[in-house]
Amino acid sequence: MGITNVLANLPHPPASWLFQPVRMLPWELRNKPIELAINKAFREPLEDGDFDILSQRWLHIAVTDLELDFYISEDNESLVMGSPRPGDVTIKGDSSAFLSLAARKEDPDTLFFNRKLVIEGDTELGLALKNLLDGIELDELPSALNWAIQKTDDLVRAWQTAAKH
C-alpha cells in the first residue's frame, strides 16, 4: 500500500483550513517564494517574451476551495506578484481543477467548458494565457516541480475517490 493510499484513507479537514496560516502572512512574505519559483519554472518563455501579454496588466488567480488569491503581472521579463488589486482577468476554480490543468490530466478546454475553471474580465487575455500555459511542455519545467505537481494531483484524486466511497 503506497503512501498516497494511506493518506487518502485518513480523515482530513477541509482544505481551506490547511491554508489558514498562509492567508495570515503578509502579502510580500507569502508571494516572494512563489514569485521566485514561477520565474524559475517559466524562465525560457519569459526570455522569449511569451508573457509580455501581461505587461502592465494583472492576472488574478482565485483558488476557491483553498480561499487563496494570487495577483500576477509581467515586468522586464519577470513575473511579479502583488497584493489584492483589480485584475484585468480572473481565472478561478478549485485546487483540483488547477492541479489537473498543471498535471495535464485534463484538457484545459474541457475544464473551462465544464465550468471547473472560469474566466472573468478580459476573456481575450484569459484565453491567450490559457493557450500560452497549455503550450508549455511539462518537461520544460524543473523536474522537481513537475514531480511535485504529479504527486499532488495523484493525492488529490485519491482523496476525491475515497470521499466518494
PEDA-V155320 format. One record per helix or strand of 3 or more residues. SS is the DSSP state (a for helix, b for strand). FROM is the first residue (numbers start at 1). TO is the last residue. Records with the same first field share a line. If there is no record, write none. Layout:
SS = FROM-TO  FROM-TO
This chain:
a = 3-9  15-18  20-24  27-41  43-47  50-54  64-66  95-102  108-113  123-135  138-140  143-164
b = 59-63  68-74  79-82  89-93  117-121
